Amino acid sequence: MNKKFIGLSFAVLFSVVCSHVYASGGFDAKSWESVDVAKYNKIIISAHDNKREWVTKPEFYVHYLLGLNETKEILYSIEANRMEMPTEFTIKLKRKGLLDDSVSGDIHVLVMKKTGKGYWKVVSGKRASSCWRSKSKGFQSKPCP
């Protein structure tokens, strides 16, 4: 086996195990909003065409597609449909303490499938938000006031 494959396998296994232990039940929302995945796939295809290495590594999609800046707390999980030669990943990202006047945090869930071209395509997505000024203290699809 080549070293890149072993390194990627270890990174995915470590992410899945650690995030599952830490995040069990941490990605719940009262309601979800569907996300237009075309914008994500446009970024992925452009990066692939420009030979960016991150498109072959699902663990980097969290940073490049969803962003990790200007937030106090980040929690994410990457789940594969199988450990050897996975064909599908689910990425879950929860951000809390956002530097935003109305949105205090959000949760994103992206489901990705492997293409024959060496990168992953987002096939579905959903998100929910938590508001600073809301009486409801959960994550939901309603816009924040």
N, C-alpha and C positions, 0 to 999 in steps of 0.2 A: 504494500500500500504506500501511496506517496504521502509525504509529510503534511501537505496542505489538507488532504482529505482527513487525516488523523486529527489535525489541529481543529478543523471545522467540526468534526464529529464530537470532539471533546467540548468545544465551546457550546455547541447546541445542547449536548447532554447536561453540561453544567448549568446552562441557562434554564433549561426545562426543570431540572431537579430543584435548584435553588429557588426559582421563582414560584414553583408550585408550593413548596414548603412555606414560603413567605407570603404568597398572595392568595392562598386558598380562600375563596369566597370574596376576594377583594375587588372583583370586577362586576359587581351587581349593579343594575340600574332599574328604576321603576318603569321607564319606557325608553325606546331607542329611536334615533333618527337615521334613516338610510343615508349613506354617503355616496356621492358620485365618484366612482373609482377611476373614471377616465383621466382625471387630473394626475392621479398617482401613476397610472400606466404611461402617461406622456413623459413624466419625469424618468421613469425606469427605462423606457425605450431610448430617450435622449442620452442617458448615462451609458446605456449599452452601446449605442452607436459611437459614443466618444470613448469607448473602451475603459470605462470606470470599473474598477475591480469590485466595488461594493455590490454590484447587481447580482453577483454570483453567491453572495453571503446574506441569507435572510436576517441574521442578527443585526446587520447594519441598516436594514430598511426602517427600523424604528427612528433612527436619527435622521436619515435623509428624506423620509416621507412625512414624518409627523413632527419632528423637531423636539429638542430637549432643552431649549433655552428659556430663560426668564420664568423659571418655575422652582418652587421650593422643594417639592417632593416628587420623585419619579418612581413608578413601579411598573415593570413590564414582564410579560411572559411570552415565550415562544414555544408553541406545541407543534410537533411533527406528527404526521400520520403513521410514520414508522421510523426507526433509527437508521437503518441501512437504506440508502438511496431514497430518501423521502420524495414524495411527489406533491405534497400539500403541507402548508404551514398555516397556523393561526397565530397572529401577533396581537397581543392585548397590551395596551398602554394606558396607564392611569397617571394623570398629572394633577397635583394639588398645590395650592398656593400660587396660582398664576398672577402675574403682574397685569391684571386687567380690572377695570372698574366694576364690571358686572359678573364676569365668569370667574369663579374661584377655583374650578378644576374641571377636568373632562376625562372621559374614557373613550378610547378608540379600539375597535376590533376589526382587523383586516384578515381576510382569508385569501391565501395566495396559492397558485398552482404553478408548477414548473413548466416552462415552455421548452420546445425542442431547440431553442436558440441559446440556451445557457443562462437565462435569467428567469425571474419569477414574475408572474402577472397577478395583479390583484383582481380577484373575481367577485368579491363582495366586501362591503364595509358598513359599519354602523358606528354611531357616536352618541354620547349622552353628556350633559353638562350639569355642574353644580353651581349655584349662584350665591354670591356674597349676601344679597339682600332678599333672599327668599325665605319664606316660613318653612317650606319643605326642605329638609336637610339631606336629601338624597340626590342621586344623579338621575336626570330625566331628559326627555327630548324637547321640552318646552324652552323657548328662548328666555334668556335672563333679562330682568327689568333693568 
